[in-house]
Amino acid sequence: MKKLNNRIKVLRAEKEISQDTLAKAVEVSRQTIVAIEGKDYSPSIVLALKIAEYFDKNVNEVFSLSEK
């Protein structure tokens, strides 16, 4: 089974924003961002698009699939 990886933590660091700031911008809880960053939760397509748009990136630049 493939695993969903993401670069959210790196992108946040580059922009110098907190998990809370990102969460508010994409209208989710900070806990949701924590879970996505920790790979404990896979976001919906809509949320993945919102996150990518926030960072002005394509979804593929934020999220990727890899083997276990």
N, C-alpha and C positions, 0 to 999 in steps of 0.2 A: 504494500500500500504506500502511496506517495504521501509526503508530508508537506504542509504549507509553511514555507519560511517567509520571513519579512525583514525589511531594513528600517522599520519604524524607529527603533531606538537610535540608530545611526543618523537618520534624517532629523530626528528631534534634536540631537546633539549639534548637528550642523546649523540648525535654525535657533538653537539655544532656547527651546521651549520645554515646558514641563508636560507630563502626562495629562495633568488637569487642563492645561491650555488646549492641547490637542483634543481632548475629550469634549470640551465645551464647543470647540469649533466644528466638530463633526456630530454633535448632539448625542453623545453616549456618556456613560459613566466612566470615571477614571479607572474603575475596576475592569471595565471592558478593554480599555487600552492595555492595562497590565496583563490581562489574560491573552490578548492577541500577541503582544510582545513576547510573552513566555511560551507561546505556541500551544497554549491550553485551550484556545478558542479560535475557530476559523470564522472570520467575519462574513456577513452576507455580501453578495455582489454589490449591492447599493453602498454598504459601508466601506468596502474596499475601494470603490470608485470615489467616494467622498474623501477618504484618507489620501489617495493618490492625487486628487485634485487640490487638496489643501497644500501638498508639497510641490505642486506644479510638475508632477511626474506622471508617466504612464503607469498603469497598474503593474505591468511586468517589471518596472523599475523598483517597485515597492514590495511586491509579492512574487514568489517563485515556488515551483514544485521541485522536490527532490526525493530520491529514494530514502526510505527509512533511515 
